[in-house]
């Protein structure tokens, strides 16, 4: 079982940027698809970005053009670069394999002036 630890969240003004990291306890080389999820206040957890072992990516319409998912298999780490942040991006962000395994604690992103 792989353990996941998200980090990099914080408070940022609208239009700002953050880079989230997801550190895995063991190799993610053999995991075909990994993704980032967001859970906003009062909302269900939603998949917003995915990446395959070959580097193919997909994004939800809400973040397309602003967020970039990447993975470094050698470092056992998944990343989410978040640019042009909006207040509606405020949420707890989680990483996971797809299909989902155990959930980590997530990292809080707050976009506010």
N, C-alpha and C positions, 0 to 999 in steps of 0.2 A: 504494500500500500504506500503510495506517494503522499507526503505531507507538503502542503503549500502555504507559504507565508507572503502575504501581500504587503507592500509598503509604498511610500511616495506620495500619499494623499496629504491634503492640507487645505488651508483657506487661501483663495485666490480671487482677484477681481475679475469681472467680466472682460473677456478678450485676452486673458492671460493663458499661461500654459503650465502643464504638469506632466511628469513622466512617472508612470506607475511601474513597479517591478513585482514579479512573482517568482520567488525562489523555491525550487523543488528540492526535496530531500534526497532524491536520487535522479538518475538519468531520465530525460524525457525524449530521448532519441527515438525510442520505439513507439511513442504515442502519436498516432496519425493526426488527430485534430485536437487543438486546444483553443480555449476561448476566454474572453472577458465578459462578465455580466455586471449589470448595474441594478441596484434596488433603491429607488427613490422613495421618499416618505409617502406612505399610503398606497404604494404601488407594488405589483408583483416583481420578482426578480426577472430580469430580461436579458437575453443574450444580445450583445451589441457588436461583437467582433470575433471572428474565427481565423485560424491559420492552420494550414496543413504542414506536415513534415517537409514538404517540398516548397513551402513558402507561398502557396496560394491563399489569398485573403478574401474575406467577405465582411460587409458591414451593414448594420441596421441603418435605415434611412435617416434616423435621428442624429447619427454621428458621422455619416459618410462625408468625406471631404475634410473633416476636422480631426479625426482620430486615426492613428496608425498603429496596428498591431505587428509585433515582430517576435521572433524567438531566437535564442542562442542556445542550441543544443549542447555545445561544449561547456557552457556555464550553467546548464540546467535552469535557465531563466527565461521567463516570458515577460514582454514589455507592452505597455500601452502609452504611446505619446499622444497627449491631449492638447490640442491647440484651439484658439478662438473659443475659449470656454464661455458657456452661457449659464445663467442661473438655473435653467432647467436641467443642467447636467449634474446638479447637486444630488449625490447618492452615495451609498456604500458600494464600492467596486470589488468584485471577486474574480479570481481566475479559477479554471478547472479544466480537466480533460473532458472530452465529449465522446461517448456518453459520460455524464457526470459521475465523479467519485465523491469522496469526502470533501466537505467545504472547510475552508480556512476562516479566519476572523474578518477578512476583508479590510479595506482601507477607506476612510471617509474623505470624500471630496466635497468641499463647500465653495460655491461660486457666488460671491456677494460683494457689493460695494459698501 
